[in-house]
């Protein structure tokens, strides 16, 4: 089959690899119907150390089950399934607590002999724990929105859940990528009183307004901080969602959070150390939360709104590409030409 | 009157200063009945830049009201009062939310023309908002426990409240100072399932066991982390209270917190930057919370237990000194000879 590999900065190739086969009795083989490129994929796209063997890519996909191991029970042949960006056994204590990203037997795609979603097919470990079957045809117009449940919608939702957003809460979302925009949507779903979106791409912030942003701040850094503070009577907002992962976004978050408030990070941090001392987090009693979203835990909650059309998170896809054009999809997302690219294998 | 000033590292002096007088109509003058030395006082005792004018000291005191301004209504002459370690107006939105440490008109003692508690008397701004009158005589044996409501008991309680400790929660407390020990007591009050105290002074950890610690780990650093992990099946505890403030304690907290758990800091951080990236907090979805405790918010909750003797937080005082011996009190606490010194002005 064809699969996407990254060999070094900017070096995306689609190559031939062996078809995946059942390895463990709890595996399923899923033919990929739609995958996509993630903002997170752009981090290694910028900075991975070149390797001759490359790394398989993609952690978001919707597909059809084409084979199952002898110990797979809740997932059936020909099911259309959503695959979360982490696979998990679904039975350990962490999974039962809803923290599937810390599953005792789970893991990330593209590691340890498991491939990625930017391919024609994937071997899925712990199929019963990992995959969520949906009664939808593979040519349904709902597919893009269902695909966001693999990662970006669940990640935006995790950000606001971890921050305990409620009707009393004012929220700033830093970042107008897919996760930031779906954090806006999620904040509205939890009835946030006000949602300030910080982003400078008008087509994206327009979608953010459609998703429920009440204010948009295009400035960044100190200017952006001043603008949010002016909007909020000098205080900042109760919650700040950091959906970027770079240090300036973190600094911006510290700058616009209200005393006693919460910074919730879902952009994968591209730094190890950051200010958390008296002058940043401690003095004003700021809580820092977030992490990789256990999206598997949220699919049951978010799926009904997608199925009945109340929300359309799939609007974050503004471009489509065949698998053979995926290198151009990376380029277009990296240059901010495209917000998020849907990939047809 | 006599008051304690710090002039540089190790240089504590008791000097004559003018008696405090009413300055604003919302002020009260409080004659100090008992004060004490705080672990936090040891930070400037180690490292303050020497100054010829010195800094007044002390932020914990219980006293008797000797004068009030024309606009003081809930506090009366001759009331015995508890003074929180931050003064606050009691009426602004932050105070109403219970975050008195961020009061819009409040402040810390020993700054801006307001003196400190290690003195014969103190001018208290916003007396109605700041002071809590208690129907107790000034020679009551309850005074030491009431004095802990100024800071260390409320601070320990803040740590466990911010971390949302409940009957489902396992807790590690790092630090066997007064705040750590009272975090143990507070965790037991919130029914924590298990409380591991990390400390290496046996007399203190014995008091910790009396306050409710179920386990004591004397090792520090990597050995200490390994010991807590061994006690907890390899996982660490849901909550870690960091009651020290130095970087090794923070690193220890990161080492013993369970995925999805909470690190709650109440030791004033003596660092600006620290690890919060993928490998420390982000990957395992660790929440970092805490800050200076709004102890004023907790006095109503904690006072009944002190008054009826259900808890005796005053047991953290293991030495008494007159004001003129306060330099020796600092020395004894700094050398860990004394846990916490009660001061009689």
Boltz contact constraints between the chains, C-beta under 6 A:
constraints:
  - contact:
      token1: [A, 99]
      token2: [B, 260]
      max_distance: 6.0
  - contact:
      token1: [A, 102]
      token2: [B, 259]
      max_distance: 6.0
  - contact:
      token1: [A, 259]
      token2: [B, 102]
      max_distance: 6.0
  - contact:
      token1: [A, 260]
      token2: [B, 99]
      max_distance: 6.0
  - contact:
      token1: [A, 269]
      token2: [B, 277]
      max_distance: 6.0
  - contact:
      token1: [A, 269]
      token2: [B, 278]
      max_distance: 6.0
  - contact:
      token1: [A, 269]
      token2: [B, 282]
      max_distance: 6.0
  - contact:
      token1: [A, 271]
      token2: [B, 277]
      max_distance: 6.0
  - contact:
      token1: [A, 272]
      token2: [B, 275]
      max_distance: 6.0
  - contact:
      token1: [A, 272]
      token2: [B, 277]
      max_distance: 6.0
  - contact:
      token1: [A, 273]
      token2: [B, 273]
      max_distance: 6.0
  - contact:
      token1: [A, 273]
      token2: [B, 275]
      max_distance: 6.0
  - contact:
      token1: [A, 274]
      token2: [B, 276]
      max_distance: 6.0
  - contact:
      token1: [A, 275]
      token2: [B, 272]
      max_distance: 6.0
  - contact:
      token1: [A, 275]
      token2: [B, 273]
      max_distance: 6.0
  - contact:
      token1: [A, 276]
      token2: [B, 274]
      max_distance: 6.0
  - contact:
      token1: [A, 277]
      token2: [B, 269]
      max_distance: 6.0
  - contact:
      token1: [A, 277]
      token2: [B, 271]
      max_distance: 6.0
  - contact:
      token1: [A, 277]
      token2: [B, 272]
      max_distance: 6.0
  - contact:
      token1: [A, 278]
      token2: [B, 269]
      max_distance: 6.0
  - contact:
      token1: [A, 282]
      token2: [B, 269]
      max_distance: 6.0
  - contact:
      token1: [A, 282]
      token2: [B, 291]
      max_distance: 6.0
  - contact:
      token1: [A, 285]
      token2: [B, 291]
      max_distance: 6.0
  - contact:
      token1: [A, 287]
      token2: [B, 289]
      max_distance: 6.0
  - contact:
      token1: [A, 288]
      token2: [B, 288]
      max_distance: 6.0
  - contact:
      token1: [A, 289]
      token2: [B, 287]
      max_distance: 6.0
  - contact:
      token1: [A, 291]
      token2: [B, 282]
      max_distance: 6.0
  - contact:
      token1: [A, 291]
      token2: [B, 285]
      max_distance: 6.0
